[in-house]
Amino acid sequence: MLTRTAIRERSAAGDDRIPLLTVGEFFAGNADEDSIAPNQVGDGRPELAEIAARLTALEADPAVAWVRVQLHEEMFEDGYDGVAAESVAICTELSDEDVDARLGDLAAEPVWEGLSYDEDEFCDQPAVPDGHRVVTLSWD
């Protein structure tokens, strides 16, 4: 997992936009269950390792161009400690229903089209191939 310092440096190196992280950058070595969907920990949400495994499997599907973790904007505020994700962006040609079905029960909301924040608030977003769109997986 990238450290908070490395993420903040990556953001500051450009124009202070929020970097989109790969599944590996966010989940590898991450033991902080509260770093994503903290309100669902112990309430049906699988452990981080399981979420990472499901996202990695989905990203391997030929109908999926990429998967990126959308960081929470609050983690860039002074005084915030740690790394926190808001949601997950999935670039795909699959229907919303197919994405949800392939991910299984993550105690999440159904995916919806777009990003959690305005697109111009993010950096490091890969291109969206023709026929694909970006949907967001989020937890309420």
LUMPANU-807087 format. One record per residue: residue number from 1; x, y, z of N, C-alpha, C in turn. Coordinates in pm, whole numbers, plus 50000, padded with zeros to 5 digits. Example, Ala and Ser with C-alpha at 12.3 -4.5 7.8 and 13.67 -1.06 7.14 Angstrom:
! residues 2
+-----+-------+-------+-------+-------+-------+-------+-------+-------+-------+
: num :   n_X :   n_Y :   n_Z :  ca_X :  ca_Y :  ca_Z :   c_X :   c_Y :   c_Z :
+-----+-------+-------+-------+-------+-------+-------+-------+-------+-------+
:   1 : 51319 : 49431 : 50780 : 51230 : 49550 : 50780 : 51320 : 49670 : 50780 :
:   2 : 51285 : 49775 : 50708 : 51367 : 49894 : 50714 : 51290 : 50003 : 50787 :
+-----+-------+-------+-------+-------+-------+-------+-------+-------+-------+
! end
This chain:
! residues 140
+-----+-------+-------+-------+-------+-------+-------+-------+-------+-------+
: num :   n_X :   n_Y :   n_Z :  ca_X :  ca_Y :  ca_Z :   c_X :   c_Y :   c_Z :
+-----+-------+-------+-------+-------+-------+-------+-------+-------+-------+
:   1 : 50084 : 49882 : 50000 : 50000 : 50000 : 50000 : 50089 : 50124 : 50000 :
:   2 : 50051 : 50218 : 49921 : 50122 : 50346 : 49923 : 50097 : 50414 : 50057 :
:   3 : 50196 : 50481 : 50105 : 50180 : 50555 : 50230 : 50103 : 50685 : 50204 :
:   4 : 50050 : 50740 : 50310 : 49981 : 50868 : 50299 : 50076 : 50975 : 50247 :
:   5 : 50200 : 50972 : 50293 : 50299 : 51070 : 50247 : 50323 : 51057 : 50097 :
:   6 : 50340 : 50935 : 50049 : 50364 : 50913 : 49906 : 50245 : 50957 : 49823 :
:   7 : 50125 : 50931 : 49872 : 50005 : 50972 : 49800 : 49995 : 51124 : 49796 :
:   8 : 50021 : 51190 : 49908 : 50015 : 51336 : 49912 : 50121 : 51397 : 49822 :
:   9 : 50240 : 51336 : 49817 : 50346 : 51386 : 49728 : 50306 : 51368 : 49582 :
:  10 : 50244 : 51257 : 49551 : 50199 : 51232 : 49414 : 50093 : 51334 : 49373 :
:  11 : 50006 : 51367 : 49466 : 49903 : 51467 : 49439 : 49966 : 51605 : 49423 :
:  12 : 50056 : 51640 : 49513 : 50118 : 51773 : 49511 : 50212 : 51791 : 49392 :
:  13 : 50263 : 51681 : 49338 : 50355 : 51689 : 49224 : 50285 : 51743 : 49100 :
:  14 : 50154 : 51726 : 49097 : 50078 : 51775 : 48982 : 50009 : 51905 : 49016 :
:  15 : 49881 : 51898 : 49036 : 49804 : 52020 : 49062 : 49705 : 52000 : 49176 :
:  16 : 49747 : 51921 : 49275 : 49668 : 51896 : 49395 : 49539 : 51819 : 49371 :
:  17 : 49530 : 51751 : 49258 : 49414 : 51665 : 49237 : 49436 : 51532 : 49310 :
:  18 : 49332 : 51456 : 49327 : 49335 : 51330 : 49401 : 49377 : 51217 : 49307 :
:  19 : 49488 : 51149 : 49338 : 49531 : 51040 : 49250 : 49438 : 50918 : 49263 :
:  20 : 49409 : 50857 : 49150 : 49337 : 50730 : 49151 : 49442 : 50620 : 49167 :
:  21 : 49422 : 50531 : 49262 : 49519 : 50426 : 49291 : 49477 : 50293 : 49230 :
:  22 : 49576 : 50215 : 49189 : 49546 : 50080 : 49143 : 49502 : 49996 : 49264 :
:  23 : 49446 : 49882 : 49236 : 49405 : 49791 : 49344 : 49527 : 49754 : 49428 :
:  24 : 49638 : 49723 : 49362 : 49760 : 49688 : 49435 : 49814 : 49801 : 49519 :
:  25 : 49812 : 49922 : 49465 : 49862 : 50037 : 49541 : 49783 : 50061 : 49669 :
:  26 : 49654 : 50037 : 49665 : 49572 : 50061 : 49783 : 49568 : 49942 : 49878 :
:  27 : 49553 : 49821 : 49824 : 49526 : 49706 : 49909 : 49650 : 49628 : 49953 :
:  28 : 49756 : 49623 : 49874 : 49873 : 49543 : 49910 : 49934 : 49594 : 50040 :
:  29 : 49939 : 49509 : 50139 : 49996 : 49546 : 50269 : 49904 : 49630 : 50356 :
:  30 : 49783 : 49655 : 50311 : 49688 : 49736 : 50387 : 49613 : 49648 : 50487 :
:  31 : 49634 : 49672 : 50615 : 49566 : 49596 : 50720 : 49462 : 49681 : 50792 :
:  32 : 49441 : 49803 : 50748 : 49346 : 49894 : 50814 : 49205 : 49873 : 50757 :
:  33 : 49128 : 49791 : 50825 : 48993 : 49760 : 50777 : 48906 : 49885 : 50764 :
:  34 : 48938 : 49990 : 50838 : 48860 : 50114 : 50830 : 48900 : 50202 : 50713 :
:  35 : 48994 : 50159 : 50630 : 49041 : 50244 : 50520 : 48943 : 50250 : 50404 :
:  36 : 48847 : 50159 : 50401 : 48740 : 50164 : 50300 : 48613 : 50108 : 50363 :
:  37 : 48503 : 50177 : 50339 : 48373 : 50137 : 50391 : 48377 : 50105 : 50541 :
:  38 : 48427 : 50200 : 50622 : 48437 : 50171 : 50766 : 48301 : 50148 : 50832 :
:  39 : 48196 : 50207 : 50777 : 48062 : 50190 : 50834 : 48006 : 50050 : 50808 :
:  40 : 48072 : 49972 : 50723 : 48024 : 49837 : 50693 : 48111 : 49728 : 50755 :
:  41 : 48221 : 49767 : 50824 : 48306 : 49668 : 50890 : 48224 : 49597 : 50998 :
:  42 : 48222 : 49465 : 50991 : 48145 : 49389 : 51087 : 47996 : 49387 : 51060 :
:  43 : 47956 : 49446 : 50949 : 47814 : 49452 : 50915 : 47791 : 49400 : 50774 :
:  44 : 47862 : 49293 : 50738 : 47840 : 49229 : 50609 : 47948 : 49252 : 50506 :
:  45 : 48031 : 49354 : 50526 : 48138 : 49380 : 50430 : 48250 : 49280 : 50450 :
:  46 : 48297 : 49217 : 50341 : 48409 : 49124 : 50355 : 48536 : 49198 : 50399 :
:  47 : 48635 : 49123 : 50443 : 48763 : 49181 : 50481 : 48832 : 49240 : 50358 :
:  48 : 48928 : 49329 : 50383 : 49000 : 49396 : 50274 : 49058 : 49298 : 50174 :
:  49 : 49117 : 49190 : 50222 : 49180 : 49093 : 50131 : 49077 : 49035 : 50034 :
:  50 : 48958 : 49011 : 50080 : 48852 : 48958 : 49994 : 48805 : 49062 : 49893 :
:  51 : 48791 : 49186 : 49937 : 48753 : 49293 : 49844 : 48859 : 49305 : 49736 :
:  52 : 48985 : 49306 : 49776 : 49096 : 49316 : 49679 : 49093 : 49199 : 49581 :
:  53 : 49068 : 49080 : 49629 : 49065 : 48962 : 49542 : 48951 : 48973 : 49440 :
:  54 : 48836 : 49018 : 49483 : 48723 : 49032 : 49392 : 48748 : 49141 : 49288 :
:  55 : 48807 : 49253 : 49331 : 48837 : 49361 : 49236 : 48945 : 49318 : 49137 :
:  56 : 49044 : 49243 : 49183 : 49150 : 49193 : 49095 : 49093 : 49097 : 48992 :
:  57 : 49004 : 49009 : 49036 : 48940 : 48915 : 48943 : 48855 : 48990 : 48841 :
:  58 : 48782 : 49091 : 48885 : 48700 : 49169 : 48793 : 48789 : 49241 : 48691 :
:  59 : 48899 : 49298 : 48736 : 48987 : 49371 : 48646 : 49048 : 49280 : 48540 :
:  60 : 49061 : 49152 : 48570 : 49117 : 49056 : 48474 : 49018 : 49021 : 48363 :
:  61 : 48892 : 49056 : 48382 : 48789 : 49027 : 48281 : 48816 : 49111 : 48156 :
:  62 : 48810 : 49052 : 48038 : 48834 : 49129 : 47915 : 48737 : 49245 : 47893 :
:  63 : 48622 : 49242 : 47959 : 48524 : 49350 : 47946 : 48553 : 49466 : 48041 :
:  64 : 48661 : 49456 : 48117 : 48699 : 49561 : 48211 : 48835 : 49616 : 48171 :
:  65 : 48842 : 49746 : 48147 : 48968 : 49809 : 48106 : 49058 : 49836 : 48226 :
:  66 : 49000 : 49882 : 48336 : 49078 : 49912 : 48457 : 48987 : 49930 : 48577 :
:  67 : 49050 : 49919 : 48695 : 48984 : 49941 : 48823 : 49077 : 50032 : 48904 :
:  68 : 49021 : 50136 : 48965 : 49101 : 50229 : 49046 : 49025 : 50266 : 49174 :
:  69 : 49100 : 50283 : 49281 : 49044 : 50324 : 49408 : 49038 : 50476 : 49411 :
:  70 : 48920 : 50527 : 49444 : 48899 : 50671 : 49457 : 48919 : 50708 : 49605 :
:  71 : 49020 : 50786 : 49631 : 49050 : 50825 : 49769 : 48950 : 50926 : 49822 :
:  72 : 48937 : 50927 : 49952 : 48846 : 51021 : 50018 : 48914 : 51157 : 50028 :
:  73 : 48844 : 51261 : 49991 : 48901 : 51396 : 49990 : 48948 : 51440 : 50129 :
:  74 : 48886 : 51391 : 50234 : 48923 : 51432 : 50369 : 49064 : 51389 : 50408 :
:  75 : 49117 : 51284 : 50343 : 49251 : 51239 : 50381 : 49359 : 51338 : 50341 :
:  76 : 49324 : 51438 : 50261 : 49420 : 51540 : 50220 : 49415 : 51664 : 50309 :
:  77 : 49326 : 51664 : 50406 : 49315 : 51776 : 50499 : 49422 : 51767 : 50607 :
:  78 : 49469 : 51881 : 50654 : 49564 : 51884 : 50764 : 49503 : 51818 : 50886 :
:  79 : 49584 : 51740 : 50954 : 49537 : 51675 : 51075 : 49478 : 51538 : 51054 :
:  80 : 49449 : 51502 : 50929 : 49395 : 51369 : 50903 : 49510 : 51270 : 50906 :
:  81 : 49488 : 51155 : 50964 : 49592 : 51054 : 50972 : 49546 : 50929 : 50898 :
:  82 : 49632 : 50873 : 50816 : 49600 : 50749 : 50748 : 49557 : 50770 : 50604 :
:  83 : 49516 : 50658 : 50544 : 49471 : 50656 : 50405 : 49327 : 50609 : 50405 :
:  84 : 49243 : 50678 : 50330 : 49101 : 50643 : 50327 : 49048 : 50649 : 50185 :
:  85 : 48970 : 50549 : 50149 : 48908 : 50544 : 50018 : 48761 : 50583 : 50029 :
:  86 : 48714 : 50652 : 49927 : 48573 : 50688 : 49917 : 48496 : 50577 : 49845 :
:  87 : 48558 : 50524 : 49738 : 48488 : 50430 : 49652 : 48586 : 50367 : 49553 :
:  88 : 48533 : 50292 : 49458 : 48615 : 50226 : 49357 : 48556 : 50257 : 49220 :
:  89 : 48642 : 50300 : 49128 : 48602 : 50327 : 48989 : 48633 : 50204 : 48904 :
:  90 : 48540 : 50167 : 48819 : 48554 : 50051 : 48732 : 48522 : 50095 : 48590 :
:  91 : 48619 : 50081 : 48500 : 48599 : 50116 : 48359 : 48564 : 49987 : 48285 :
:  92 : 48443 : 49981 : 48234 : 48392 : 49855 : 48181 : 48293 : 49875 : 48067 :
:  93 : 48269 : 49769 : 47995 : 48161 : 49766 : 47898 : 48047 : 49677 : 47948 :
:  94 : 48061 : 49624 : 48070 : 47957 : 49542 : 48132 : 47841 : 49630 : 48179 :
:  95 : 47724 : 49571 : 48191 : 47611 : 49642 : 48249 : 47634 : 49656 : 48399 :
:  96 : 47562 : 49749 : 48461 : 47571 : 49766 : 48606 : 47538 : 49635 : 48676 :
:  97 : 47435 : 49568 : 48629 : 47392 : 49443 : 48691 : 47501 : 49336 : 48682 :
:  98 : 47571 : 49329 : 48569 : 47679 : 49231 : 48554 : 47795 : 49263 : 48647 :
:  99 : 47829 : 49391 : 48660 : 47938 : 49428 : 48752 : 47901 : 49387 : 48894 :
: 100 : 47781 : 49423 : 48937 : 47737 : 49388 : 49072 : 47738 : 49237 : 49093 :
: 101 : 47689 : 49162 : 48995 : 47684 : 49017 : 49008 : 47824 : 48956 : 49016 :
: 102 : 47917 : 49008 : 48937 : 48053 : 48953 : 48938 : 48128 : 48987 : 49066 :
: 103 : 48095 : 49099 : 49127 : 48161 : 49135 : 49253 : 48102 : 49060 : 49372 :
: 104 : 47977 : 49016 : 49361 : 47914 : 48947 : 49472 : 47876 : 49044 : 49582 :
: 105 : 47837 : 48990 : 49694 : 47790 : 49074 : 49805 : 47908 : 49137 : 49877 :
: 106 : 47923 : 49267 : 49861 : 48026 : 49344 : 49930 : 47964 : 49439 : 50033 :
: 107 : 47834 : 49423 : 50059 : 47760 : 49514 : 50147 : 47769 : 49656 : 50094 :
: 108 : 47772 : 49669 : 49961 : 47785 : 49799 : 49894 : 47653 : 49835 : 49827 :
: 109 : 47647 : 49959 : 49785 : 47535 : 50006 : 49703 : 47552 : 49947 : 49562 :
: 110 : 47446 : 49939 : 49482 : 47465 : 49901 : 49342 : 47555 : 50003 : 49272 :
: 111 : 47637 : 49957 : 49177 : 47724 : 50051 : 49107 : 47640 : 50152 : 49032 :
: 112 : 47700 : 50269 : 49009 : 47632 : 50377 : 48936 : 47734 : 50444 : 48846 :
: 113 : 47687 : 50504 : 48739 : 47776 : 50563 : 48640 : 47836 : 50694 : 48690 :
: 114 : 47967 : 50708 : 48665 : 48040 : 50828 : 48702 : 48138 : 50801 : 48815 :
: 115 : 48200 : 50909 : 48862 : 48296 : 50904 : 48972 : 48235 : 50966 : 49097 :
: 116 : 48294 : 50940 : 49211 : 48241 : 50994 : 49337 : 48246 : 51145 : 49343 :
: 117 : 48351 : 51203 : 49285 : 48367 : 51348 : 49280 : 48375 : 51387 : 49132 :
: 118 : 48375 : 51516 : 49104 : 48390 : 51562 : 48967 : 48518 : 51505 : 48906 :
: 119 : 48510 : 51467 : 48781 : 48624 : 51404 : 48713 : 48750 : 51490 : 48720 :
: 120 : 48736 : 51621 : 48713 : 48854 : 51708 : 48714 : 48921 : 51716 : 48851 :
: 121 : 48863 : 51654 : 48955 : 48926 : 51650 : 49086 : 49027 : 51536 : 49097 :
: 122 : 49030 : 51446 : 48997 : 49119 : 51330 : 49001 : 49233 : 51344 : 48902 :
: 123 : 49344 : 51279 : 48934 : 49454 : 51264 : 48839 : 49487 : 51115 : 48830 :
: 124 : 49573 : 51082 : 48737 : 49614 : 50942 : 48715 : 49498 : 50855 : 48668 :
: 125 : 49403 : 50914 : 48598 : 49293 : 50834 : 48545 : 49332 : 50783 : 48407 :
: 126 : 49331 : 50652 : 48390 : 49361 : 50597 : 48257 : 49253 : 50637 : 48156 :
: 127 : 49286 : 50622 : 48030 : 49190 : 50651 : 47924 : 49072 : 50554 : 47932 :
: 128 : 48959 : 50601 : 47886 : 48838 : 50519 : 47878 : 48824 : 50474 : 47734 :
: 129 : 48845 : 50344 : 47707 : 48836 : 50296 : 47568 : 48695 : 50310 : 47511 :
: 130 : 48687 : 50316 : 47380 : 48557 : 50320 : 47313 : 48471 : 50203 : 47359 :
: 131 : 48345 : 50230 : 47383 : 48251 : 50128 : 47425 : 48251 : 50101 : 47574 :
: 132 : 48341 : 50167 : 47647 : 48348 : 50151 : 47792 : 48294 : 50276 : 47861 :
: 133 : 48265 : 50263 : 47987 : 48222 : 50374 : 48071 : 48273 : 50348 : 48211 :
: 134 : 48273 : 50449 : 48293 : 48320 : 50437 : 48430 : 48200 : 50430 : 48523 :
: 135 : 48200 : 50327 : 48608 : 48099 : 50315 : 48711 : 48169 : 50315 : 48847 :
: 136 : 48094 : 50351 : 48950 : 48151 : 50359 : 49083 : 48083 : 50260 : 49176 :
: 137 : 48167 : 50192 : 49251 : 48125 : 50102 : 49359 : 48144 : 50180 : 49487 :
: 138 : 48038 : 50196 : 49564 : 48050 : 50272 : 49689 : 47965 : 50208 : 49798 :
: 139 : 47996 : 50249 : 49918 : 47927 : 50201 : 50036 : 47860 : 50320 : 50102 :
: 140 : 47741 : 50300 : 50153 : 47670 : 50409 : 50221 : 47689 : 50396 : 50370 :
+-----+-------+-------+-------+-------+-------+-------+-------+-------+-------+
! end
